[in-house]
Amino acid sequence: FERDPEKMGGALVFVGTRVPVRNLIDYLEGGHPLDEFLDDFPTVSRELAVAALDLMEEAVVARAG
């Protein structure tokens, strides 16, 4: 992931793309499957999306622990 003030106003994006990680969260919160997100944002690989979800899971577990 990367954050660059020149890209998307400094939002955290998937590396090599202009797709904010927040888009993935919004899709999933809206009840859309991961495959739909990947179809709509083909510049994001499945591996990157799953890595983002893994990091979010780790953060939630660490806060709950």
DSSP file (Angstrom, degrees, kcal/mol; ACC not computed):
  #  RESIDUE AA STRUCTURE BP1 BP2  ACC     N-H-->O    O-->H-N    N-H-->O    O-->H-N    TCO  KAPPA ALPHA  PHI   PSI    X-CA   Y-CA   Z-CA
    1    1 A F              0   0    0      0, 0.0     2,-0.3     0, 0.0    13,-0.2   0.000 360.0 360.0 360.0 157.9    0.0    0.0    0.0
    2    2 A E  E     -A   13   0A   0     11,-2.4    11,-2.9     9,-0.1     2,-0.4  -0.989 360.0-154.1-146.9 155.9    1.1    3.5   -0.5
    3    3 A R  E     +A   12   0A   0     -2,-0.3     9,-0.1     9,-0.2     8,-0.1  -0.987  22.5 165.4-132.0 120.8    0.2    7.0    0.6
    4    4 A D    >   -     0   0    0      7,-0.5     3,-2.3     3,-0.4     6,-1.0  -0.987  36.9-141.4-139.5 124.0    1.2    9.9   -1.7
    5    5 A P  T 3  S+     0   0    0      0, 0.0     4,-0.3     0, 0.0     6,-0.1   0.733 105.6  58.8 -58.2 -20.1   -0.2   13.4   -1.5
    6    6 A E  T 3  S+     0   0    0      3,-0.1     2,-0.5     2,-0.1     3,-0.0   0.617  99.5  66.8 -82.9 -13.1   -0.1   13.5   -5.3
    7    7 A K  S X  S-     0   0    0     -3,-2.3     3,-2.2     1,-0.2     4,-0.4  -0.942 124.3 -26.3-113.9 121.1   -2.4   10.5   -5.5
    8    8 A M  G >  S-     0   0    0     -2,-0.5     3,-1.5     1,-0.3    -1,-0.2   0.808 115.3 -63.6  51.1  37.2   -6.0   10.7   -4.4
    9    9 A G  G 3  S-     0   0    0     -4,-0.3    -1,-0.3     1,-0.3    -3,-0.1   0.728  98.4 -54.7  63.8  23.4   -5.3   13.5   -2.0
   10   10 A G  G <  S+     0   0    0     -3,-2.2    -1,-0.3    -6,-1.0    -2,-0.2   0.532  93.0 152.3  89.3   6.0   -3.0   11.3    0.1
   11   11 A A    <   -     0   0    0     -3,-1.5    -7,-0.5    -4,-0.4     2,-0.4  -0.354  58.2 -96.8 -66.2 150.7   -5.5    8.5    0.7
   12   12 A L  E     -A    3   0A   0     -9,-0.1     9,-2.7   -11,-0.1    10,-0.5  -0.584  55.3-178.7 -68.7 120.8   -4.1    5.0    1.3
   13   13 A V  E     -AB   2  20A   0    -11,-2.9   -11,-2.4    -2,-0.4     2,-0.3  -0.810  36.3 -91.9-121.8 161.8   -4.2    3.3   -2.1
   14   14 A F    >   -     0   0    0      5,-2.3     3,-2.0    -2,-0.3     5,-0.3  -0.572  61.7 -93.8 -69.0 133.3   -3.2   -0.1   -3.4
   15   15 A V  T 3  S+     0   0    0     -2,-0.3    -1,-0.1     1,-0.3     3,-0.1  -0.174 109.4  15.7 -55.0 136.2    0.4    0.1   -4.6
   16   16 A G  T 3  S+     0   0    0      1,-0.3    -1,-0.3    -3,-0.1     2,-0.2   0.536 117.9  78.8  78.8   6.9    0.7    0.9   -8.3
   17   17 A T  S <  S-     0   0    0     -3,-2.0    -1,-0.3     2,-0.1    -4,-0.1  -0.755  76.5-130.3-132.2 178.4   -2.9    2.0   -8.5
   18   18 A R  S    S+     0   0    0     -2,-0.2    -3,-0.1    -3,-0.1    -2,-0.0  -0.004  70.3 120.2-114.8  24.0   -5.1    5.0   -7.8
   19   19 A V        -     0   0    0     -5,-0.3    -5,-2.3    22,-0.0    -2,-0.1  -0.809  61.4-134.3 -95.1 113.7   -7.6    2.8   -6.0
   20   20 A P  B >>  -B   13   0A   0      0, 0.0     3,-1.4     0, 0.0     4,-0.6  -0.389  10.5-131.7 -65.6 141.7   -8.2    3.7   -2.3
   21   21 A V  H >> S+     0   0    0     -9,-2.7     4,-1.5     1,-0.3     3,-0.9   0.830 106.5  70.5 -59.3 -31.2   -8.2    0.9    0.1
   22   22 A R  H 3> S+     0   0    0    -10,-0.5     4,-2.8     1,-0.3    -1,-0.3   0.812  87.2  64.6 -57.0 -31.2  -11.4    2.5    1.5
   23   23 A N  H <> S+     0   0    0     -3,-1.4     4,-2.4     1,-0.2    -1,-0.3   0.898 100.1  51.0 -60.3 -39.9  -13.1    1.4   -1.7
   24   24 A L  H <X S+     0   0    0     -3,-0.9     4,-2.3    -4,-0.6    -1,-0.2   0.932 110.9  47.9 -62.4 -45.7  -12.6   -2.2   -0.7
   25   25 A I  H  X S+     0   0    0     -4,-1.5     4,-2.9     1,-0.2     5,-0.2   0.927 111.2  50.9 -61.2 -45.2  -14.1   -1.6    2.7
   26   26 A D  H  X S+     0   0    0     -4,-2.8     4,-1.8     1,-0.2    -1,-0.2   0.905 109.5  50.6 -60.8 -42.1  -17.1    0.2    1.2
   27   27 A Y  H  <>S+     0   0    0     -4,-2.4     5,-2.4     2,-0.2    -1,-0.2   0.948 113.8  43.7 -59.9 -49.3  -17.8   -2.6   -1.2
   28   28 A L  H ><5S+     0   0    0     -4,-2.3     3,-1.5     1,-0.2    -2,-0.2   0.899 112.2  52.1 -67.0 -40.1  -17.7   -5.2    1.6
   29   29 A E  H 3<5S+     0   0    0     -4,-2.9    -1,-0.2     1,-0.3    -2,-0.2   0.834 105.8  57.2 -63.1 -31.1  -19.8   -3.1    3.9
   30   30 A G  T 3<5S-     0   0    0     -4,-1.8    -1,-0.3    -5,-0.2    -2,-0.2   0.435 122.9-106.8 -79.6   0.8  -22.3   -2.7    1.1
   31   31 A G  T < 5S+     0   0    0     -3,-1.5    -3,-0.2     1,-0.3    -2,-0.1   0.589  72.8 142.0  86.6  10.6  -22.7   -6.5    0.9
   32   32 A H      < -     0   0    0     -5,-2.4    -1,-0.3    -6,-0.2    -2,-0.1  -0.644  51.5-115.9 -86.3 142.6  -20.8   -6.8   -2.3
   33   33 A P    >>  -     0   0    0      0, 0.0     4,-1.6     0, 0.0     3,-0.7  -0.343  22.1-112.7 -74.8 158.9  -18.5   -9.8   -2.8
   34   34 A L  H 3> S+     0   0    0      1,-0.2     4,-2.6     2,-0.2     5,-0.2   0.876 116.1  60.2 -56.2 -40.5  -14.7   -9.5   -3.2
   35   35 A D  H 3> S+     0   0    0      1,-0.2     4,-2.2     2,-0.2    -1,-0.2   0.854 101.8  52.8 -60.9 -34.2  -15.0  -10.8   -6.7
   36   36 A E  H <> S+     0   0    0     -3,-0.7     4,-2.3     2,-0.2    -1,-0.2   0.917 108.9  49.6 -66.6 -42.5  -17.2   -7.8   -7.7
   37   37 A F  H  X S+     0   0    0     -4,-1.6     4,-1.8     1,-0.2    -2,-0.2   0.941 111.8  48.6 -58.6 -47.2  -14.7   -5.4   -6.3
   38   38 A L  H  < S+     0   0    0     -4,-2.6     6,-0.2     1,-0.2    -2,-0.2   0.867 111.1  50.3 -64.0 -36.9  -11.9   -7.1   -8.2
   39   39 A D  H  < S+     0   0    0     -4,-2.2    -1,-0.2    -5,-0.2    -2,-0.2   0.894 113.7  45.3 -65.8 -39.7  -14.0   -7.0  -11.4
   40   40 A D  H  < S+     0   0    0     -4,-2.3    -2,-0.2     1,-0.3    -1,-0.2   0.734 122.7  36.3 -77.8 -22.7  -14.7   -3.3  -10.9
   41   41 A F    ><  +     0   0    0     -4,-1.8     3,-2.2    -5,-0.2    -1,-0.3  -0.632  67.7 170.7-128.8  73.1  -11.1   -2.4  -10.1
   42   42 A P  T 3  S+     0   0    0      0, 0.0    -1,-0.1     0, 0.0    -4,-0.1   0.621  71.2  70.1 -65.1 -12.2   -9.0   -4.7  -12.3
   43   43 A T  T 3  S+     0   0    0     -3,-0.1     2,-0.6     2,-0.1    -5,-0.1   0.636  86.3  79.2 -78.1 -11.6   -5.7   -2.9  -11.4
   44   44 A V  S <  S-     0   0    0     -3,-2.2    -3,-0.1    -6,-0.2     2,-0.1  -0.859  79.0-142.0 -97.2 122.3   -6.0   -4.4   -7.9
   45   45 A S     >  -     0   0    0     -2,-0.6     4,-2.2     1,-0.1     5,-0.2  -0.427  20.4-117.5 -78.8 157.1   -4.9   -8.0   -7.7
   46   46 A R  H  > S+     0   0    0      1,-0.2     4,-2.9     2,-0.2     5,-0.3   0.898 116.3  57.3 -57.5 -40.7   -6.6  -10.6   -5.5
   47   47 A E  H  > S+     0   0    0      1,-0.2     4,-2.2     2,-0.2    -1,-0.2   0.900 107.2  46.6 -60.5 -42.1   -3.4  -10.9   -3.6
   48   48 A L  H  > S+     0   0    0      2,-0.2     4,-2.1     1,-0.2    -1,-0.2   0.908 113.1  49.1 -66.9 -41.1   -3.3   -7.2   -2.7
   49   49 A A  H  X S+     0   0    0     -4,-2.2     4,-2.1     2,-0.2    -2,-0.2   0.925 113.0  46.6 -64.5 -44.2   -7.0   -7.2   -1.7
   50   50 A V  H  X S+     0   0    0     -4,-2.9     4,-2.6     1,-0.2    -1,-0.2   0.885 109.9  54.3 -66.0 -37.8   -6.5  -10.3    0.5
   51   51 A A  H  X S+     0   0    0     -4,-2.2     4,-2.4    -5,-0.3    -1,-0.2   0.903 107.7  50.7 -62.3 -40.0   -3.4   -8.7    2.0
   52   52 A A  H  X S+     0   0    0     -4,-2.1     4,-2.2     2,-0.2    -2,-0.2   0.924 110.9  48.0 -62.3 -44.1   -5.4   -5.6    2.9
   53   53 A L  H  X S+     0   0    0     -4,-2.1     4,-2.5     1,-0.2    -2,-0.2   0.897 110.3  52.4 -64.0 -39.7   -8.1   -7.7    4.6
   54   54 A D  H  X S+     0   0    0     -4,-2.6     4,-2.4     1,-0.2    -1,-0.2   0.917 109.7  48.6 -62.1 -43.1   -5.5   -9.7    6.5
   55   55 A L  H  X S+     0   0    0     -4,-2.4     4,-2.1     2,-0.2    -1,-0.2   0.893 111.1  50.2 -64.5 -39.3   -3.9   -6.5    7.8
   56   56 A M  H  X S+     0   0    0     -4,-2.2     4,-2.2     2,-0.2    -2,-0.2   0.908 110.2  50.4 -64.6 -40.8   -7.3   -5.2    8.8
   57   57 A E  H  X S+     0   0    0     -4,-2.5     4,-2.6     1,-0.2     5,-0.2   0.931 109.8  50.2 -62.2 -45.1   -8.0   -8.4   10.6
   58   58 A E  H  X S+     0   0    0     -4,-2.4     4,-2.5     1,-0.2    -1,-0.2   0.894 110.1  50.8 -60.2 -40.3   -4.7   -8.2   12.5
   59   59 A A  H  X S+     0   0    0     -4,-2.1     4,-2.0     2,-0.2    -1,-0.2   0.897 111.2  47.6 -65.5 -40.5   -5.5   -4.6   13.5
   60   60 A V  H  X S+     0   0    0     -4,-2.2     4,-2.1     2,-0.2    -2,-0.2   0.931 113.4  47.4 -66.8 -45.2   -8.9   -5.6   14.9
   61   61 A V  H  X S+     0   0    0     -4,-2.6     4,-1.9     1,-0.2    -2,-0.2   0.916 111.1  51.8 -63.1 -42.7   -7.5   -8.6   16.8
   62   62 A A  H  < S+     0   0    0     -4,-2.5    -1,-0.2    -5,-0.2    -2,-0.2   0.893 111.8  46.5 -62.3 -39.8   -4.7   -6.5   18.2
   63   63 A R  H  < S+     0   0    0     -4,-2.0    -1,-0.2     1,-0.2    -2,-0.2   0.860 114.4  47.1 -70.3 -34.3   -7.1   -3.8   19.5
   64   64 A A  H  <        0   0    0     -4,-2.1    -2,-0.2     1,-0.2    -1,-0.2   0.759 360.0 360.0 -76.9 -24.5   -9.5   -6.4   20.9
   65   65 A G     <        0   0    0     -4,-1.9    -1,-0.2    -5,-0.2    -2,-0.2   0.471 360.0 360.0 -73.5 360.0   -6.6   -8.3   22.6
